[in-house]
Amino acid sequence: MPPSDRKPTPAFFFEERDSRAIGIYGERVAARSLKRSGLKILLRNLKIEKNEIDLVCRDGDTLAFVEVKARRDVLHGQPSEAVDRMKRARLVRAAQLYLRELHRGKNRSAVILYRFDIVEVLLSPAQPPEIRHIRDAFGTDPNREYRA
């Protein structure tokens, strides 16, 4: 993973054990990286029912539903490996509900293209975070369509 954020990871992330703080920091780093890559951040931490999508972005004509996984090491595998079948199902469900709401009241014949991405953020002491953007991470058709 090439470094793509200039600032070193704050040292306190390696002293405390609060995974939520690491996740929040990782989401900020991921959002900056996606913006630099040309994506537009539409929503952060979208909560629908009991599900959450970290980032909803626009990449040209396509919506990207992005799951961010930040880790301090890879002792237990790559960050993206934490997005298991259950997590994917929750993300797909949340995206479907969001698309339904987005489509409500709009031109019902409109087609919305979308995909699911994962951004891995690997934090290292005194080093810039390493970021890897995995487009269409679920291995689906990158041009999924939503129709009402």
Secondary structure, 3 states (H helix, E strand, C coil): CCECCCCCECHHHHCCCCHHHHHHHHHHHHHHHHHHCCCEEEEEEEEECCEEEEEEEEECCEEEEEEEEEECCCCCCCHHHHCCHHHHHHHHHHHHHHHHHHHCCCCCCCCEEEEEEEEEEECCECCCCEEEEECCCCCCCCCEEECC
